[in-house]
Amino acid sequence: MSRFASELREDGSFGPKHQDLASYVKVPTLFLAAGRWDLADRVLGFVTQRFLQPDGDVRTPGEERSIDPLLAACPAYANGWIAAAAQRLGRFELSEPTWAHLRRYFHPDLGGCCIEGPHAPDASRHVDILLTAHLGLCALHFGQGEIAHRAEQLLVRFLDQQPEPATRLLLRMDDRGDLVKQFAAEQAFRHVVVAEASDQAWFSIAYPIAFLGLLHRVTTSGEALRAARGYLDFALACPALAGDPQAHQVAWAAAILGDITESPRYFDLSMAIARSLMAGQGSAGLWRDGEVPPHACFDHSAETALWLLEIARVAPIATRPERPRAEVSTTTAHRRGVGAWSLRHHRTADPHGDA
C-alpha cells in the first residue's frame, strides 16, 4: 500500500511508465480497502480524464483496450472494477456511465456476461464463469437485484452441467446454453481449469465463490451457498493451487466462505495461500517487480495487497467464537464489499434499466 501511495502523483497518475489502463484498474479499490479514500478519489479522477470514453467504456488511448492480455480479451472486466470503486466513492459521473456500458454485456437469455463484446441479437456471444460472477458482484454494488439473481442462476447451471466435475471445470457456454468443450490447445487457459495441472486460471474459480457467498449473505439463497461450496470444493481438489501466487483471489473467496460456513477447511486454504503470498512480497513492497512489465507488476501487486487486506478483515470474524447470524447491516455489507443495499426483497424489473 505504501509503495502505491508514495508513487502516486498529484494528477492521480503513477508517471510515464504507467500510461496503460492495467496500472490503474484495481488501485482505487485497494486504496478504498486501506481507508485512503482521498487517494482513491485522485486515481479515479485520472481514470476519468485519461481512460473514460464517450460510450462509458474504459480503455487506453491508442490501444484496442489495453496492452494487458486479460483486459484485452475480456472487455467487460475493467469496467466492473472501475464502476464498483467509483460507486463506493460517490464518483457518480464515472460510475454511472461505466456501469451502463457494462450492462450492455448482459446476456438476456442466459443471464450471464458476454465475453466478446456487448450482447447483440444477431451476433454469436459466449458467456463465462469469471465475467458472469464479476457482473453479478458489480450488480450488488449498484443494488441491481435482478442481474445478480440471473448471474447466480447461470453460475449454478455452469456447475451442475460440468461433465467431469471432479477433474476439470469448463469455463465457457455458448449462445444455446451448452458448455464449450472443444477449443484449441493454446486456448485451454481461457476455457478450462484442470484440477491436477498447475498454472491454471484460478481466478475463474475464485470469483463465483466470492460472489455467490456474498449474495448468500444478503439473500440467504441456499442455491447460491450450495454452488459456492461446489466451486470451492473443486479448488480444494487442485494440489497446485495453494502455492501459486496467481491464486490470491481464491484466498479472498475461501475466507468469505469460511466465515459464512465456519468450515476449517476453507479458512485453512485461505491462510495457506495468504502465507505464500506474503512470503513472495519483494523488499520494495511489490510482487513480481522486475519480472514482468511495470503495468503487470502494478496490476498483480494491487490485487494481491487488496485481497490480503480483505482476508484480514474477515479473519477475526471467522475465528470469533460467537457471531450473530442476522441479516447483514448496511455498514457490515459495505465493509465486506457487498455494497450498501440488501437484496432480500429487491428485484429490479429490467436488467437493462437505469441503476
Secondary structure, 3 states (H helix, E strand, C coil): CHHHHHHCCCCCCCCCCCCCHHHCCCHHHHHHHCCCHHHHHHHHHHHHHHCECCCCCECCCCCCCCCCHHHHHCHHHHHHHHHHHHHHHCCHHHHHHHHHHHHCCECCCCCCEECCCCCCCCCCCCEEHHHHHHHHHHHHHCCCHHHHHHHHHHHHHHHHCCCCCCCEEECEECCCCCECCCCCHHHHHHCEEECCCCCCCCHHHHHHHHHHHHHHHHHCCHHHHHHHHHHHHHHHCCCCCCCCHHHHHHHHHHHHHHHHHCCHHHHHHHHHHHHHHHHCCCCCCCCCECCECHHHHHHHHHHHHHHHHHHHHHHHHHHCCCCCCCCCCHHHHHHCCCCCCCCCCCCCCCCCCCC
